[in-house]
Amino acid sequence: MHDIIIIGGGPAGVSAALTARNRGKSVLIISNDAANSDLYKSKHINNYPGLPRVSGAQLLDNFRAQALDAGAEVITARAISALPFGEKFFVSVGMDNYECLSLILATGVIRAAAFPGEQEFLGRGVSYCATCDGMLYRGKRVAVIGLNAEAEDEARALRAMGCEVEYFDKARAKNFEIRGAQTVDTLVADGEEFPVSGVFVLRETISPGSFMQGLVSEGGHIAVNERMETSVKGVFAAGDCIGRPYQVARAVGQGNTAAISACEYLDA
Ligand SMILES: Cc1cc2nc3c(=O)[nH]c(=O)nc-3n(C[C@H](O)[C@H](O)[C@H](O)COP(=O)(O)OP(=O)(O)OC[C@H]3O[C@@H](n4cnc5c(N)ncnc54)[C@H](O)[C@@H]3O)c2cc1C
């Protein structure tokens, strides 16, 4: 049994692991392969302090190596569900179960079914974040598929950065396909082709409530208070899974807070 199990080995999960290890807790990270982290797909991270122009993959590799050095255990697998049982939690991974006294969810954004080409070109012309990637498309034509409340604001932000924006809401088109070669060059919207250099897909996330009963979510994100406590006692959450803006520095800070709160919960 571990003191803390962390679901997700992106920046939020790794940051939580480092802090919990510093406080003497046993930690198990259960995470999909690193390549599944959003961070891994980013060619250049330009806004993480102290590491200018680091690639997402390099930053994540460093994060994970540091967590292993600090004594965190890591299992590369998908956690299916978590079940509270008395003072403990059981986490299912395939046919196996892992026990812990506290749980930190750092699962990143959970997106709806992808459009054809979306996964293929993620990081090569497809983006979910105008703040992160807009400057890469300055002076170029991009498409915004606006399926959430913030989409129009994001489109305005892209225009302010110097992008020519072709905006699609649900009324304008319903079916999309993203095409290209090395990078995106075309968006097909309801059969009509639009030459673009980038496609910003802005949609609501899916509620993670099905992962654990009693976990309250708001607008597709896990609801937490300022201590990163969820609606389930002993369960904390951090990073993109708790809401926007989706940023590495924010995820790292929240992972740190979640771990401190989990340690205080265990020590109480
Ligand atoms: C192309 C691109 C470019 C970006 N550029 C920037 C940038 O320049 N600057 C910036 O600050 N941010 C950028 N971001 C955003 C940044 O990558 C995220 O904010 C950050 O990675 C969030 O960290 P996280 O730990 O919350 O989630 P993630 O990094 O997504 O990590 C979550 C991990 O948990 C795993 N997971 C989920 N569910 C389970 C489960 N049930 N069992 C096991 N594992 C699970 C996921 O597969 C993933 O590996 C970019 C994102 C993308 C996609």
The ligand as an SDF file (V2000), in Angstrom:
LIG
                    3D

 53 58  0  0  0  0  0  0  0  0999 V2000
    0.4700   21.1530  -28.6940 C   0  0  0  0  0  0  0  0  0  0  0  0
    0.4530   21.7530  -27.3030 C   0  0  0  0  0  0  0  0  0  0  0  0
    1.2600   22.8220  -27.0000 C   0  0  0  0  0  0  0  0  0  0  0  0
    1.2900   23.3690  -25.7180 C   0  0  0  0  0  0  0  0  0  0  0  0
    2.1180   24.4200  -25.4590 N   0  0  0  0  0  0  0  0  0  0  0  0
    2.1840   24.9440  -24.2120 C   0  0  0  0  0  0  0  0  0  0  0  0
    3.0720   26.0180  -23.9240 C   0  0  0  0  0  0  0  0  0  0  0  0
    3.7840   26.4930  -24.7880 O   0  0  0  0  0  0  0  0  0  0  0  0
    3.0970   26.4930  -22.6520 N   0  0  0  0  0  0  0  0  0  0  0  0
    2.3200   25.9800  -21.6490 C   0  0  0  0  0  0  0  0  0  0  0  0
    2.4150   26.4320  -20.5040 O   0  0  0  0  0  0  0  0  0  0  0  0
    1.4620   24.9730  -21.9110 N   0  0  0  0  0  0  0  0  0  0  0  0
    1.3680   24.4410  -23.1570 C   0  0  0  0  0  0  0  0  0  0  0  0
    0.5000   23.4300  -23.4310 N   0  0  0  0  0  0  0  0  0  0  0  0
   -0.3710   22.9570  -22.3350 C   0  0  0  0  0  0  0  0  0  0  0  0
    0.3770   22.0020  -21.3780 C   0  0  0  0  0  0  0  0  0  0  0  0
    0.9550   20.9430  -22.1130 O   0  0  0  0  0  0  0  0  0  0  0  0
   -0.6000   21.4910  -20.3290 C   0  0  0  0  0  0  0  0  0  0  0  0
   -1.1690   22.5790  -19.6360 O   0  0  0  0  0  0  0  0  0  0  0  0
    0.0840   20.5770  -19.3220 C   0  0  0  0  0  0  0  0  0  0  0  0
    0.6860   19.4740  -19.9500 O   0  0  0  0  0  0  0  0  0  0  0  0
   -0.9440   20.0940  -18.2850 C   0  0  0  0  0  0  0  0  0  0  0  0
   -0.3270   19.2250  -17.4000 O   0  0  0  0  0  0  0  0  0  0  0  0
   -1.1900   18.1020  -16.6500 P   0  0  0  0  0  0  0  0  0  0  0  0
   -0.2180   17.3760  -15.7850 O   0  0  0  0  0  0  0  0  0  0  0  0
   -2.3830   18.6920  -16.0160 O   0  0  0  0  0  0  0  0  0  0  0  0
   -1.7550   17.1490  -17.8010 O   0  0  0  0  0  0  0  0  0  0  0  0
   -1.0120   16.3160  -18.9310 P   0  0  0  0  0  0  0  0  0  0  0  0
    0.3000   16.9080  -19.2890 O   0  0  0  0  0  0  0  0  0  0  0  0
   -2.0000   16.1290  -20.0310 O   0  0  0  0  0  0  0  0  0  0  0  0
   -0.7290   14.9170  -18.2540 O   0  0  0  0  0  0  0  0  0  0  0  0
   -1.7700   14.0730  -17.8400 C   0  0  0  0  0  0  0  0  0  0  0  0
   -1.3140   12.6330  -18.0050 C   0  0  0  0  0  0  0  0  0  0  0  0
   -2.2520   11.7790  -17.3570 O   0  0  0  0  0  0  0  0  0  0  0  0
   -2.5310   10.6780  -18.2160 C   0  0  0  0  0  0  0  0  0  0  0  0
   -3.8170   10.0900  -17.8630 N   0  0  0  0  0  0  0  0  0  0  0  0
   -5.0480   10.6110  -18.0380 C   0  0  0  0  0  0  0  0  0  0  0  0
   -5.9870    9.7730  -17.5710 N   0  0  0  0  0  0  0  0  0  0  0  0
   -5.3070    8.6910  -17.1100 C   0  0  0  0  0  0  0  0  0  0  0  0
   -5.7110    7.4650  -16.5200 C   0  0  0  0  0  0  0  0  0  0  0  0
   -7.0050    7.2020  -16.3080 N   0  0  0  0  0  0  0  0  0  0  0  0
   -4.7610    6.5630  -16.1580 N   0  0  0  0  0  0  0  0  0  0  0  0
   -3.4420    6.8170  -16.3700 C   0  0  0  0  0  0  0  0  0  0  0  0
   -3.0050    7.9730  -16.9370 N   0  0  0  0  0  0  0  0  0  0  0  0
   -3.9310    8.8920  -17.2840 C   0  0  0  0  0  0  0  0  0  0  0  0
   -2.5160   11.3070  -19.5970 C   0  0  0  0  0  0  0  0  0  0  0  0
   -2.3950   10.3400  -20.6250 O   0  0  0  0  0  0  0  0  0  0  0  0
   -1.2730   12.1870  -19.4760 C   0  0  0  0  0  0  0  0  0  0  0  0
   -0.0920   11.4500  -19.7150 O   0  0  0  0  0  0  0  0  0  0  0  0
    0.4640   22.8470  -24.6950 C   0  0  0  0  0  0  0  0  0  0  0  0
   -0.3870   21.7590  -24.9960 C   0  0  0  0  0  0  0  0  0  0  0  0
   -0.3930   21.2210  -26.2890 C   0  0  0  0  0  0  0  0  0  0  0  0
   -1.2950   20.0550  -26.6000 C   0  0  0  0  0  0  0  0  0  0  0  0
  1  2  1  0
  2  3  1  0
  2 52  2  0
  3  4  2  0
  4  5  1  0
  4 50  1  0
  5  6  2  0
  6  7  1  0
  6 13  1  0
  7  8  2  0
  7  9  1  0
  9 10  1  0
 10 11  2  0
 10 12  1  0
 12 13  2  0
 13 14  1  0
 14 15  1  0
 14 50  1  0
 15 16  1  0
 16 17  1  0
 16 18  1  0
 18 19  1  0
 18 20  1  0
 20 21  1  0
 20 22  1  0
 22 23  1  0
 23 24  1  0
 24 25  2  0
 24 26  1  0
 24 27  1  0
 27 28  1  0
 28 29  2  0
 28 30  1  0
 28 31  1  0
 31 32  1  0
 32 33  1  0
 33 34  1  0
 33 48  1  0
 34 35  1  0
 35 36  1  0
 35 46  1  0
 36 37  1  0
 36 45  1  0
 37 38  2  0
 38 39  1  0
 39 40  1  0
 39 45  2  0
 40 41  1  0
 40 42  2  0
 42 43  1  0
 43 44  2  0
 44 45  1  0
 46 47  1  0
 46 48  1  0
 48 49  1  0
 50 51  2  0
 51 52  1  0
 52 53  1  0
M  END
$$$$
